[in-house]
Amino acid sequence: MIMKQTRLSAWLLVSLLATVAGACNVTPLEEALDETASLREKSDELLYCNPYTFCPPNYIREVYCSIHCGSCPYGRYGSQPNATECIYSPPWGSITANPAQVSIPLGSLGTTTICTNANVYNTEVWVSMDGGPETLFASHSLSGCASAPWIQIGHSYQFNLYVGSGRLLHLDSVTVTGIQGAPPQGGPCDSCPGNTSCFCGDNVCRSPNEMCP
């Protein structure tokens, strides 16, 4: 009977110690919440223990010395770089047209140049004429320009910049309009040399002492 009581007391003591030890290892609620918040803040940052690592698309690259990758005796930027940090940057981009208002002689077509600049490696420009369906105009990597030599008088063209193929995310747009301009100028009589002119009316430059045919 005494032996059974001794074993029972020993078992109760071990159980009590295990409970107390387990309670000491439990993370307080406040600390757990702080850790979760910290992870959430770092979710957009990637750290590589290699100063020559390239960041994924849409990440800004920064190289410095990190204590997580070794010793930094002279501080974050004073020591030899040993880490690459990639900070996520949301996709952005801009699109411009030069000119946005194209002056076109009657019976001709006008030309505008469309340029894009983005932090995304794969972008597409789609164009819609007078609010109609879009068609693919150009594909660029980060930035680029392309000419549109088919602008017509009295029509408007909206150029839209998207992320990736399939128009996943719209970044920016620009509208181009075609207006009627003055007829083209120029001809042989506009650049007659010296004191010559087209006084005969046949678009031939002649000196004053020449006779008209």
MDTraj code that builds the backbone (N, CA, C; nanometers):
import mdtraj as md
import numpy as np

residues = "MET ILE MET LYS GLN THR ARG LEU SER ALA TRP LEU LEU VAL SER LEU LEU ALA THR VAL ALA GLY ALA CYS ASN VAL THR PRO LEU GLU GLU ALA LEU ASP GLU THR ALA SER LEU ARG GLU LYS SER ASP GLU LEU LEU TYR CYS ASN PRO TYR THR PHE CYS PRO PRO ASN TYR ILE ARG GLU VAL TYR CYS SER ILE HIS CYS GLY SER CYS PRO TYR GLY ARG TYR GLY SER GLN PRO ASN ALA THR GLU CYS ILE TYR SER PRO PRO TRP GLY SER ILE THR ALA ASN PRO ALA GLN VAL SER ILE PRO LEU GLY SER LEU GLY THR THR THR ILE CYS THR ASN ALA ASN VAL TYR ASN THR GLU VAL TRP VAL SER MET ASP GLY GLY PRO GLU THR LEU PHE ALA SER HIS SER LEU SER GLY CYS ALA SER ALA PRO TRP ILE GLN ILE GLY HIS SER TYR GLN PHE ASN LEU TYR VAL GLY SER GLY ARG LEU LEU HIS LEU ASP SER VAL THR VAL THR GLY ILE GLN GLY ALA PRO PRO GLN GLY GLY PRO CYS ASP SER CYS PRO GLY ASN THR SER CYS PHE CYS GLY ASP ASN VAL CYS ARG SER PRO ASN GLU MET CYS PRO".split()
xyz = np.array([
    [0.0836, -0.1200, 0.0000],
    [0.0000, 0.0000, 0.0000],
    [0.0862, 0.1238, 0.0000],
    [0.1927, 0.1209, 0.0830],
    [0.2839, 0.2358, 0.0895],
    [0.3539, 0.2528, -0.0442],
    [0.3914, 0.1387, -0.1105],
    [0.4582, 0.1451, -0.2403],
    [0.3687, 0.2088, -0.3454],
    [0.2381, 0.1742, -0.3453],
    [0.1450, 0.2331, -0.4428],
    [0.1297, 0.3829, -0.4211],
    [0.1197, 0.4254, -0.2928],
    [0.1063, 0.5682, -0.2641],
    [0.2311, 0.6437, -0.3094],
    [0.3489, 0.5829, -0.2895],
    [0.4738, 0.6483, -0.3312],
    [0.4779, 0.6671, -0.4820],
    [0.4399, 0.5595, -0.5574],
    [0.4373, 0.5712, -0.7041],
    [0.3368, 0.6764, -0.7497],
    [0.2199, 0.6796, -0.6850],
    [0.1173, 0.7765, -0.7221],
    [0.1655, 0.9173, -0.6966],
    [0.2317, 0.9408, -0.5824],
    [0.2831, 1.0744, -0.5515],
    [0.3894, 1.1161, -0.6508],
    [0.4762, 1.0207, -0.6870],
    [0.5811, 1.0520, -0.7847],
    [0.5209, 1.0876, -0.9195],
    [0.4186, 1.0121, -0.9606],
    [0.3536, 1.0419, -1.0904],
    [0.2890, 1.1792, -1.0903],
    [0.2207, 1.2122, -0.9753],
    [0.1586, 1.3445, -0.9648],
    [0.2623, 1.4547, -0.9685],
    [0.3793, 1.4334, -0.9066],
    [0.4845, 1.5341, -0.9052],
    [0.5404, 1.5565, -1.0443],
    [0.5635, 1.4461, -1.1178],
    [0.6140, 1.4582, -1.2556],
    [0.5134, 1.5309, -1.3439],
    [0.3857, 1.4988, -1.3304],
    [0.2822, 1.5645, -1.4100],
    [0.2768, 1.7130, -1.3807],
    [0.2893, 1.7480, -1.2494],
    [0.2844, 1.8881, -1.2104],
    [0.4033, 1.9645, -1.2685],
    [0.5231, 1.9057, -1.2607],
    [0.6419, 1.9706, -1.3165],
    [0.6304, 1.9876, -1.4678],
    [0.5769, 1.8884, -1.5351],
    [0.5597, 1.8982, -1.6810],
    [0.4627, 2.0081, -1.7182],
    [0.3576, 2.0206, -1.6374],
    [0.2588, 2.1271, -1.6638],
    [0.3204, 2.2634, -1.6463],
    [0.3976, 2.2784, -1.5367],
    [0.4628, 2.4080, -1.5113],
    [0.5632, 2.4397, -1.6209],
    [0.6431, 2.3381, -1.6612],
    [0.7418, 2.3599, -1.7671],
    [0.6749, 2.3965, -1.8976],
    [0.5656, 2.3300, -1.9307],
    [0.4933, 2.3627, -2.0526],
    [0.4382, 2.5027, -2.0498],
    [0.3920, 2.5454, -1.9328],
    [0.3376, 2.6806, -1.9205],
    [0.4460, 2.7834, -1.9424],
    [0.5696, 2.7522, -1.9037],
    [0.6789, 2.8468, -1.9214],
    [0.7160, 2.8617, -2.0674],
    [0.6887, 2.7596, -2.1501],
    [0.7257, 2.7655, -2.2910],
    [0.6166, 2.8262, -2.3786],
    [0.5019, 2.8549, -2.3259],
    [0.3925, 2.9112, -2.4033],
    [0.4211, 3.0580, -2.4321],
    [0.4102, 3.0985, -2.5582],
    [0.4320, 3.2379, -2.5962],
    [0.3133, 3.3212, -2.5542],
    [0.3364, 3.4302, -2.4800],
    [0.2255, 3.5175, -2.4411],
    [0.1503, 3.5683, -2.5628],
    [0.0241, 3.5995, -2.5457],
    [-0.0591, 3.6432, -2.6566],
    [-0.0047, 3.7706, -2.7202],
    [0.0429, 3.8648, -2.6374],
    [0.0943, 3.9904, -2.6913],
    [0.2148, 3.9657, -2.7823],
    [0.3056, 3.8737, -2.7377],
    [0.4223, 3.8453, -2.8184],
    [0.3837, 3.7765, -2.9496],
    [0.2869, 3.6889, -2.9439],
    [0.2415, 3.6198, -3.0649],
    [0.1848, 3.7196, -3.1650],
    [0.1087, 3.8151, -3.1147],
    [0.0524, 3.9160, -3.2036],
    [0.1619, 4.0030, -3.2637],
    [0.2639, 4.0367, -3.1821],
    [0.3744, 4.1166, -3.2322],
    [0.4497, 4.0420, -3.3414],
    [0.4728, 3.9106, -3.3209],
    [0.5423, 3.8320, -3.4209],
    [0.4624, 3.8251, -3.5503],
    [0.3322, 3.8084, -3.5393],
    [0.2475, 3.8036, -3.6584],
    [0.2529, 3.9354, -3.7346],
    [0.2471, 4.0461, -3.6607],
    [0.2538, 4.1774, -3.7247],
    [0.3879, 4.1972, -3.7923],
    [0.4956, 4.1505, -3.7270],
    [0.6289, 4.1640, -3.7856],
    [0.6406, 4.0854, -3.9150],
    [0.5869, 3.9624, -3.9160],
    [0.5897, 3.8828, -4.0374],
    [0.5099, 3.9496, -4.1483],
    [0.3981, 4.0110, -4.1124],
    [0.3161, 4.0792, -4.2118],
    [0.3909, 4.1973, -4.2722],
    [0.4663, 4.2693, -4.1889],
    [0.5424, 4.3822, -4.2383],
    [0.6558, 4.3375, -4.3297],
    [0.7136, 4.2196, -4.3051],
    [0.8262, 4.1716, -4.3820],
    [0.7844, 4.0892, -4.5034],
    [0.6554, 4.0697, -4.5217],
    [0.6104, 3.9822, -4.6290],
    [0.6469, 4.0364, -4.7664],
    [0.6681, 4.1671, -4.7782],
    [0.7026, 4.2276, -4.9055],
    [0.8525, 4.2481, -4.9208],
    [0.9325, 4.1870, -4.8348],
    [1.0766, 4.2006, -4.8409],
    [1.1413, 4.0625, -4.8474],
    [1.2444, 4.0505, -4.9302],
    [1.3199, 3.9263, -4.9436],
    [1.4664, 3.9556, -4.9139],
    [1.5280, 3.8730, -4.8305],
    [1.6681, 3.8912, -4.7937],
    [1.7487, 3.7700, -4.8389],
    [1.8541, 3.7963, -4.9167],
    [1.9434, 3.6910, -4.9646],
    [2.0837, 3.7191, -4.9127],
    [2.1478, 3.6181, -4.8566],
    [2.2846, 3.6333, -4.8063],
    [2.3837, 3.6212, -4.9213],
    [2.3701, 3.7067, -5.0183],
    [2.4584, 3.7122, -5.1345],
    [2.4441, 3.8506, -5.1979],
    [2.5496, 3.9300, -5.2018],
    [2.5374, 4.0653, -5.2566],
    [2.5218, 4.0695, -5.4077],
    [2.5315, 3.9555, -5.4746],
    [2.5228, 3.9521, -5.6205],
    [2.3906, 3.8936, -5.6698],
    [2.2964, 3.8718, -5.5804],
    [2.1670, 3.8155, -5.6187],
    [2.0820, 3.9209, -5.6893],
    [2.0132, 3.8797, -5.7949],
    [1.9208, 3.9679, -5.8649],
    [1.7801, 3.9490, -5.8098],
    [1.7069, 4.0568, -5.8013],
    [1.5721, 4.0521, -5.7449],
    [1.4706, 4.0075, -5.8506],
    [1.3596, 3.9495, -5.8070],
    [1.2532, 3.9135, -5.9009],
    [1.1898, 4.0389, -5.9614],
    [1.1114, 4.0232, -6.0663],
    [1.0415, 4.1387, -6.1235],
    [0.9561, 4.2105, -6.0188],
    [0.9500, 4.3431, -6.0312],
    [0.8712, 4.4302, -5.9431],
    [0.9320, 4.4445, -5.8044],
    [1.0602, 4.4111, -5.7892],
    [1.1288, 4.4296, -5.6626],
    [1.2438, 4.5278, -5.6802],
    [1.2597, 4.6171, -5.5820],
    [1.3709, 4.7114, -5.5812],
    [1.4883, 4.6480, -5.5079],
    [1.6059, 4.6552, -5.5662],
    [1.7240, 4.5869, -5.5123],
    [1.8086, 4.6824, -5.4286],
    [1.8502, 4.6358, -5.3103],
    [1.9390, 4.7123, -5.2232],
    [2.0444, 4.6176, -5.1665],
    [2.1716, 4.6589, -5.1726],
    [2.2830, 4.5756, -5.1265],
    [2.3484, 4.6430, -5.0065],
    [2.3700, 4.5677, -4.8985],
    [2.4329, 4.6217, -4.7781],
    [2.4817, 4.5057, -4.6927],
    [2.5337, 4.5368, -4.5728],
    [2.5802, 4.4339, -4.4799],
    [2.4709, 4.4077, -4.3770],
    [2.4275, 4.2825, -4.3673],
    [2.3222, 4.2434, -4.2745],
    [2.3796, 4.1514, -4.1677],
    [2.3441, 4.1769, -4.0413],
    [2.3918, 4.0926, -3.9315],
    [2.3330, 3.9524, -3.9410],
    [2.2247, 3.9360, -4.0194],
    [2.1660, 3.8040, -4.0372],
    [2.2521, 3.7165, -4.1280],
    [2.3443, 3.7786, -4.1993],
    [2.4292, 3.7042, -4.2929],
    [2.5754, 3.7014, -4.2495],
    [2.6062, 3.7558, -4.1341],
    [2.7441, 3.7544, -4.0865],
    [2.7757, 3.8769, -4.0033],
    [2.9038, 3.9023, -3.9844],
    [2.9488, 4.0143, -3.9019],
    [2.9500, 4.1438, -3.9820],
    [2.9070, 4.2511, -3.9178],
    [2.9093, 4.3843, -3.9778],
    [2.9798, 4.4806, -3.8805],
    [3.1138, 4.4780, -3.8749],
    [3.1851, 4.5574, -3.7737],
    [3.1713, 4.7076, -3.7921],
    [3.1452, 4.7524, -3.9130],
    [3.1390, 4.8965, -3.9375],
    [2.9966, 4.9454, -3.9639],
    [2.8989, 4.8629, -3.9333],
    [2.7608, 4.9057, -3.9502],
    [2.6984, 4.8570, -4.0785],
    [2.5733, 4.8938, -4.0974],
    [2.4922, 4.8444, -4.2090],
    [2.5550, 4.8745, -4.3445],
    [2.6022, 4.9971, -4.3651],
    [2.6564, 5.0363, -4.4946],
    [2.8074, 5.0556, -4.4927],
    [2.8711, 5.0559, -4.3741],
    [3.0150, 5.0739, -4.3671],
    [3.0923, 4.9474, -4.3949],
    [3.0347, 4.8336, -4.3661],
    [3.1028, 4.7063, -4.3855],
    [3.0883, 4.6573, -4.5290],
    [3.1652, 4.5545, -4.5592],
    [3.1565, 4.4935, -4.6920],
    [3.0172, 4.4335, -4.7124],
    [2.9484, 4.4648, -4.8221],
    [2.8139, 4.4092, -4.8443],
    [2.8156, 4.2573, -4.8448],
    [2.7201, 4.1982, -4.7760],
    [2.7080, 4.0526, -4.7744],
    [2.5658, 4.0058, -4.8002],
    [2.4760, 4.0990, -4.8319],
    [2.3349, 4.0621, -4.8478],
    [2.2686, 4.1478, -4.9542],
    [2.1639, 4.0916, -5.0131],
    [2.0780, 4.1629, -5.1079],
    [1.9364, 4.1628, -5.0528],
    [1.8782, 4.2801, -5.0417],
    [1.7402, 4.2918, -4.9962],
    [1.6538, 4.3351, -5.1137],
    [1.5454, 4.2632, -5.1359],
    [1.4519, 4.2935, -5.2443],
    [1.3213, 4.3424, -5.1826],
    [1.2863, 4.4648, -5.2138],
    [1.1654, 4.5264, -5.1586],
    [1.0609, 4.5368, -5.2695],
    [0.9441, 4.4833, -5.2429],
    [0.8386, 4.4790, -5.3443],
    [0.7900, 4.6187, -5.3790],
    [0.7754, 4.6437, -5.5074],
    [0.7226, 4.7705, -5.5575],
    [0.6017, 4.7405, -5.6458],
    [0.4858, 4.7943, -5.6140],
    [0.3666, 4.7660, -5.6953],
    [0.3889, 4.8059, -5.8410],
    [0.3282, 4.7351, -5.9355],
    [0.3453, 4.7684, -6.0775],
    [0.2995, 4.9108, -6.1079],
    [0.3792, 4.9831, -6.1842],
    [0.3420, 5.1168, -6.2283],
    [0.3945, 5.1365, -6.3707],
    [0.3326, 5.2290, -6.4401],
    [0.3767, 5.2575, -6.5761],
    [0.3082, 5.3810, -6.6299],
    [0.3686, 5.4414, -6.7307],
    [0.3133, 5.5609, -6.7949],
    [0.3251, 5.5455, -6.9455],
    [0.2362, 5.6124, -7.0164],
    [0.2345, 5.6090, -7.1626],
    [0.2131, 5.7511, -7.2139],
    [0.2877, 5.7896, -7.3180],
    [0.2788, 5.9234, -7.3752],
    [0.2678, 5.9139, -7.5265],
    [0.2141, 6.0200, -7.5859],
    [0.2021, 6.0291, -7.7314],
    [0.2617, 6.1610, -7.7785],
    [0.3424, 6.1555, -7.8824],
    [0.4041, 6.2761, -7.9375],
    [0.3915, 6.2766, -8.0903],
    [0.2982, 6.3610, -8.1433],
    [0.2063, 6.4496, -8.0698],
    [0.0782, 6.3767, -8.0326],
    [0.0063, 6.4337, -7.9348],
    [-0.1234, 6.3777, -7.8977],
    [-0.2332, 6.4283, -7.9896],
    [-0.2113, 6.5445, -8.0517],
    [-0.3040, 6.5992, -8.1521],
    [-0.2273, 6.6090, -8.2835],
    [-0.2637, 6.5234, -8.3781],
    [-0.1888, 6.5110, -8.5026],
    [-0.2549, 6.5962, -8.6106],
    [-0.1791, 6.6908, -8.6647],
    [-0.2276, 6.7751, -8.7742],
    [-0.1991, 6.7056, -8.9063],
    [-0.3060, 6.6792, -8.9827],
    [-0.2934, 6.5955, -9.1019],
    [-0.3465, 6.6715, -9.2241],
    [-0.2683, 6.6805, -9.3316],
    [-0.3193, 6.7404, -9.4556],
    [-0.4333, 6.6567, -9.5123],
    [-0.5279, 6.7230, -9.5750],
    [-0.6438, 6.6549, -9.6318],
    [-0.5978, 6.5499, -9.7326],
    [-0.6514, 6.4289, -9.7173],
    [-0.6164, 6.3203, -9.8075],
    [-0.4940, 6.2424, -9.7656],
    [-0.4391, 6.2732, -9.6487],
    [-0.3188, 6.2041, -9.6025],
    [-0.3440, 6.1365, -9.4681],
    [-0.2456, 6.0653, -9.4202],
    [-0.2475, 6.0051, -9.2878],
    [-0.1406, 6.0713, -9.2016],
    [-0.1647, 6.0732, -9.0706],
    [-0.0701, 6.1326, -8.9776],
    [0.0033, 6.0268, -8.8963],
    [0.1083, 6.0711, -8.8298],
    [0.1912, 5.9808, -8.7504],
    [0.2122, 6.0361, -8.6103],
    [0.2033, 5.9495, -8.5119],
    [0.2375, 5.9831, -8.3745],
    [0.3287, 5.8737, -8.3193],
    [0.4069, 5.9097, -8.2170],
    [0.4974, 5.8140, -8.1538],
    [0.4496, 5.7853, -8.0120],
    [0.4277, 5.6591, -7.9817],
    [0.3798, 5.6157, -7.8505],
    [0.4979, 5.5588, -7.7717],
    [0.5207, 5.6136, -7.6523],
    [0.6309, 5.5680, -7.5672],
    [0.5769, 5.5249, -7.4310],
    [0.6368, 5.4202, -7.3763],
    [0.5958, 5.3699, -7.2452],
    [0.7174, 5.3592, -7.1532],
    [0.6902, 5.3680, -7.0236],
    [0.7923, 5.3487, -6.9213],
    [0.7263, 5.2784, -6.8036],
    [0.7841, 5.1677, -6.7579],
    [0.7212, 5.0890, -6.6516],
    [0.8281, 5.0141, -6.5729],
    [0.7879, 4.9633, -6.4571],
    [0.8777, 4.8782, -6.3781],
    [0.8440, 4.7307, -6.3944],
    [0.7665, 4.7001, -6.4973],
    [0.7258, 4.5632, -6.5274],
    [0.7998, 4.5175, -6.6522],
    [0.8514, 4.3938, -6.6501],
    [0.9330, 4.3451, -6.7606],
    [0.8519, 4.3154, -6.8862],
    [0.7231, 4.2939, -6.8726],
    [0.6410, 4.2603, -6.9880],
    [0.5163, 4.3465, -6.9868],
    [0.5079, 4.4399, -7.0810],
    [0.3895, 4.5252, -7.0930],
    [0.3378, 4.5198, -7.2364],
    [0.2110, 4.5498, -7.2513],
    [0.1488, 4.5553, -7.3828],
    [0.0695, 4.6841, -7.3972],
    [0.0702, 4.7371, -7.5192],
    [-0.0095, 4.8547, -7.5512],
    [-0.1187, 4.8117, -7.6486],
    [-0.2419, 4.8401, -7.6100],
    [-0.3570, 4.8117, -7.6956],
    [-0.4213, 4.9434, -7.7346],
    [-0.4790, 4.9474, -7.8543],
    [-0.5381, 5.0712, -7.9047],
    [-0.6829, 5.0470, -7.9452],
    [-0.7652, 5.1490, -7.9172],
    [-0.9075, 5.1461, -7.9529],
    [-0.9387, 5.2708, -8.0358],
    [-0.9983, 5.2526, -8.1513],
    [-1.0339, 5.3632, -8.2392],
    [-1.1801, 5.4009, -8.2175],
    [-1.2022, 5.5260, -8.1788],
    [-1.3375, 5.5801, -8.1589],
    [-1.4199, 5.4952, -8.0624],
    [-1.3553, 5.4420, -7.9593],
    [-1.4255, 5.3636, -7.8583],
    [-1.4587, 5.2219, -7.8996],
    [-1.4027, 5.1748, -8.0100],
    [-1.4300, 5.0397, -8.0570],
    [-1.3453, 4.9363, -7.9859],
    [-1.3464, 4.8126, -8.0337],
    [-1.2681, 4.7048, -7.9717],
    [-1.1190, 4.7357, -7.9760],
    [-1.0486, 4.6840, -7.8767],
    [-0.9049, 4.7060, -7.8688],
    [-0.8297, 4.6041, -7.9549],
    [-0.7186, 4.6493, -8.0111],
    [-0.6274, 4.5612, -8.0828],
    [-0.4864, 4.5857, -8.0301],
    [-0.4047, 4.4790, -8.0352],
    [-0.2679, 4.4899, -7.9845],
    [-0.1859, 4.5822, -8.0737],
    [-0.1189, 4.6791, -8.0115],
    [-0.0363, 4.7752, -8.0851],
    [0.1126, 4.7448, -8.0708],
    [0.1592, 4.7192, -7.9480],
    [0.3021, 4.6956, -7.9267],
    [0.3234, 4.6236, -7.7945],
    [0.4374, 4.5536, -7.7845],
    [0.4803, 4.4892, -7.6602],
    [0.6176, 4.5431, -7.6233],
    [0.6360, 4.5736, -7.4951],
    [0.7618, 4.6328, -7.4507],
    [0.8146, 4.5612, -7.3279],
    [0.9432, 4.5747, -7.3033],
    [1.0078, 4.5284, -7.1813],
    [1.0588, 4.6507, -7.1065],
    [0.9924, 4.6856, -6.9962],
    [1.0224, 4.8029, -6.9144],
    [0.9877, 4.9324, -6.9862],
    [1.0478, 4.9605, -7.1027],
    [1.0183, 5.0857, -7.1723],
    [1.0433, 5.0672, -7.3212],
    [0.9851, 5.1576, -7.4000],
    [1.0046, 5.1506, -7.5442],
    [0.9128, 5.2460, -7.6169],
    [0.9365, 5.2620, -7.7476],
    [0.8560, 5.3515, -7.8306],
    [0.8196, 5.2806, -7.9606],
    [0.7068, 5.3219, -8.0180],
    [0.6621, 5.2674, -8.1462],
    [0.5809, 5.3745, -8.2179],
    [0.5906, 5.3761, -8.3505],
    [0.5195, 5.4753, -8.4311],
    [0.3846, 5.4217, -8.4777],
    [0.2886, 5.5123, -8.4837],
    [0.1559, 5.4809, -8.5376],
    [0.1327, 5.5716, -8.6588],
    [0.1641, 5.5253, -8.7797],
    [0.1576, 5.6105, -8.8991],
    [0.0231, 5.6066, -8.9702],
    [-0.0838, 5.5710, -8.8986],
    [-0.2132, 5.5526, -8.9627],
    [-0.3234, 5.6376, -8.8972],
    [-0.2869, 5.7502, -8.8382],
    [-0.3857, 5.8375, -8.7745],
    [-0.4674, 5.9093, -8.8817],
    [-0.6000, 5.9071, -8.8665],
    [-0.6893, 5.9660, -8.9660],
    [-0.7557, 6.0922, -8.9111],
    [-0.7907, 6.1806, -9.0018],
    [-0.8598, 6.3046, -8.9642],
    [-0.9979, 6.2715, -8.9073],
    [-1.0339, 6.3353, -8.7968],
    [-1.1671, 6.3193, -8.7394],
    [-1.1845, 6.1958, -8.6543],
    [-1.0784, 6.1260, -8.6219],
    [-1.0875, 6.0054, -8.5401],
    [-1.0002, 6.0202, -8.4155],
    [-1.0398, 5.9477, -8.3104],
    [-0.9623, 5.9471, -8.1860],
    [-0.9165, 5.8048, -8.1564],
    [-0.8003, 5.7960, -8.0948],
    [-0.7386, 5.6664, -8.0664],
    [-0.6933, 5.6661, -7.9200],
    [-0.7431, 5.5693, -7.8444],
    [-0.7000, 5.5558, -7.7052],
    [-0.6008, 5.4407, -7.6950],
    [-0.4798, 5.4751, -7.6500],
    [-0.3741, 5.3764, -7.6309],
    [-0.3679, 5.3413, -7.4827],
    [-0.3840, 5.2126, -7.4506],
    [-0.3868, 5.1656, -7.3123],
    [-0.2655, 5.0785, -7.2831],
    [-0.2016, 5.1050, -7.1688],
    [-0.0855, 5.0280, -7.1252],
    [-0.1290, 4.9266, -7.0209],
    [-0.0948, 4.7994, -7.0441],
    [-0.1339, 4.6899, -6.9549],
    [-0.0107, 4.6132, -6.9073],
    [-0.0278, 4.5439, -6.7954],
    [0.0745, 4.4522, -6.7442],
    [0.0567, 4.3168, -6.8111],
    [0.1658, 4.2638, -6.8670],
    [0.1649, 4.1289, -6.9201],
    [0.0699, 4.1084, -7.0364],
    [0.0660, 3.9849, -7.0844],
    [-0.0246, 3.9509, -7.1931],
    [-0.1635, 3.9237, -7.1373],
    [-0.2630, 3.9508, -7.2150],
    [-0.3997, 3.9278, -7.1702],
    [-0.4600, 4.0444, -7.0947],
    [-0.3924, 4.1604, -7.0970],
    [-0.4457, 4.2816, -7.0322],
    [-0.4844, 4.2547, -6.8861],
    [-0.3881, 4.2055, -6.8093],
    [-0.4139, 4.1677, -6.6705],
    [-0.4416, 4.2876, -6.5818],
    [-0.3636, 4.3952, -6.5987],
    [-0.3767, 4.5121, -6.5120],
    [-0.3534, 4.6374, -6.5935],
    [-0.4486, 4.7312, -6.5886],
    [-0.4367, 4.8572, -6.6631],
    [-0.3522, 4.9558, -6.5850],
    [-0.2487, 5.0109, -6.6512],
    [-0.1573, 5.1034, -6.5847],
    [-0.1812, 5.2482, -6.6226],
    [-0.2012, 5.2758, -6.7516],
    [-0.2143, 5.4153, -6.7940],
    [-0.2727, 5.4181, -6.9345],
    [-0.3148, 5.5366, -6.9781],
    [-0.3700, 5.5509, -7.1126],
    [-0.3433, 5.6910, -7.1646],
    [-0.3472, 5.7057, -7.2965],
    [-0.3332, 5.8354, -7.3606],
    [-0.4202, 5.8354, -7.4862],
    [-0.4787, 5.9508, -7.5162],
    [-0.5684, 5.9624, -7.6313],
    [-0.5045, 6.0494, -7.7386],
    [-0.5125, 6.0027, -7.8628],
    [-0.4580, 6.0739, -7.9785],
    [-0.5728, 6.1078, -8.0719],
    [-0.5760, 6.2310, -8.1206],
    [-0.6806, 6.2733, -8.2148],
    [-0.6160, 6.3245, -8.3428],
    [-0.6850, 6.3009, -8.4541],
    [-0.6386, 6.3506, -8.5834],
    [-0.7225, 6.4687, -8.6280],
    [-0.6573, 6.5796, -8.6602],
    [-0.7279, 6.7002, -8.7049],
    [-0.6742, 6.7414, -8.8418],
    [-0.7596, 6.8129, -8.9164],
    [-0.7174, 6.8573, -9.0490],
    [-0.6216, 6.9750, -9.0368],
    [-0.5091, 6.9641, -9.1050],
    [-0.4092, 7.0697, -9.1035],
    [-0.3983, 7.1371, -9.2387],
    [-0.3041, 7.2305, -9.2486],
    [-0.2815, 7.3033, -9.3733],
    [-0.2219, 7.2098, -9.4771],
    [-0.2442, 7.2357, -9.6042],
    [-0.1849, 7.1516, -9.7090],
    [-0.0324, 7.1600, -9.7026],
    [0.0340, 7.0581, -9.7489],
    [0.1798, 7.0582, -9.7416],
    [0.2410, 7.1732, -9.8190],
    [0.3402, 7.2353, -9.7587],
    [0.4103, 7.3461, -9.8205],
    [0.5412, 7.2971, -9.8797],
    [0.5930, 7.3745, -9.9666],
    [0.7230, 7.3405, -10.0232],
    [0.7150, 7.3150, -10.1714],
    [0.8265, 7.3294, -10.2402],
    [0.8345, 7.3116, -10.3836],
    [0.9592, 7.3814, -10.4349],
    [0.9868, 7.3663, -10.5622],
    [1.1087, 7.4276, -10.6164],
    [1.1107, 7.5795, -10.6056],
    [0.9937, 7.6429, -10.6111],
    [0.9908, 7.7887, -10.6076],
    [1.0120, 7.8451, -10.4673],
    [1.0037, 7.7617, -10.3664],
    [1.0245, 7.8083, -10.2291],
    [1.1721, 7.8119, -10.1915],
    [1.2571, 7.7546, -10.2754],
    [1.3998, 7.7513, -10.2433],
    [1.4857, 7.7882, -10.3640],
    [1.4411, 7.8898, -10.4369],
    [1.5203, 7.9336, -10.5522],
    [1.6503, 7.9986, -10.5053],
    [1.7620, 7.9654, -10.5656],
    [1.8893, 8.0222, -10.5212],
    [1.9093, 8.1667, -10.5667],
    [1.9878, 8.2392, -10.4902],
    [2.0260, 8.3760, -10.5265],
    [1.9065, 8.4660, -10.5492],
    [1.9113, 8.5426, -10.6602],
    [1.8017, 8.6350, -10.6928],
    [1.7075, 8.5786, -10.7966],
    [1.7051, 8.4443, -10.8091],
    [1.6151, 8.3816, -10.9048],
    [1.4764, 8.3666, -10.8449],
    [1.3783, 8.3458, -10.9300],
    [1.2405, 8.3264, -10.8856],
    [1.1622, 8.2575, -10.9958],
    [1.0402, 8.2134, -10.9593],
    [0.9535, 8.1458, -11.0555],
    [0.8572, 8.2477, -11.1170],
    [0.9116, 8.3494, -11.1840],
    [0.8250, 8.4557, -11.2351],
    [0.7498, 8.4152, -11.3606],
    [0.7828, 8.2996, -11.4175],
    [0.7116, 8.2557, -11.5367],
    [0.5876, 8.1726, -11.5043],
    [0.5732, 8.1347, -11.3785],
    [0.4567, 8.0580, -11.3379],
    [0.4616, 7.9112, -11.3709],
    [0.5794, 7.8590, -11.4072],
    [0.5906, 7.7171, -11.4413],
    [0.6770, 7.6399, -11.3408],
    [0.6921, 7.6963, -11.2198],
    [0.7685, 7.6309, -11.1128],
    [0.9148, 7.6071, -11.1501],
    [0.9702, 7.6959, -11.2289],
    [1.1118, 7.6885, -11.2671],
    [1.1797, 7.8159, -11.2208],
    [1.2906, 7.8026, -11.1477],
    [1.3639, 7.9188, -11.0980],
    [1.4468, 7.9797, -11.2119],
    [1.4274, 8.1110, -11.2361],
    [1.4999, 8.1799, -11.3421],
    [1.5523, 8.3131, -11.2896],
    [1.6616, 8.3557, -11.3507],
    [1.7155, 8.4868, -11.3171],
    [1.6328, 8.5930, -11.3878],
    [1.6411, 8.7172, -11.3397],
    [1.5566, 8.8251, -11.3975],
    [1.5798, 8.8497, -11.5461],
    [1.6981, 8.8197, -11.5985],
    [1.7270, 8.8493, -11.7392],
    [1.6887, 8.7349, -11.8316],
    [1.6325, 8.6278, -11.7762],
    [1.5896, 8.5173, -11.8608],
    [1.4496, 8.5430, -11.9152],
    [1.4242, 8.4872, -12.0324],
    [1.2949, 8.5017, -12.0962],
    [1.2060, 8.3799, -12.0600],
    [1.0798, 8.4046, -12.0414],
    [0.9855, 8.2953, -12.0180],
    [0.9603, 8.2189, -12.1467],
    [0.9420, 8.0912, -12.1391],
    [0.9170, 8.0131, -12.2616],
    [0.7819, 8.0453, -12.3238],
])
top = md.Topology()
chain = top.add_chain()
for i, resn in enumerate(residues, 1):
    res = top.add_residue(resn, chain, resSeq=i)
    for name in ("N", "CA", "C"):
        top.add_atom(name, md.element.get_by_symbol(name[0]), res)
traj = md.Trajectory(xyz[None], top)
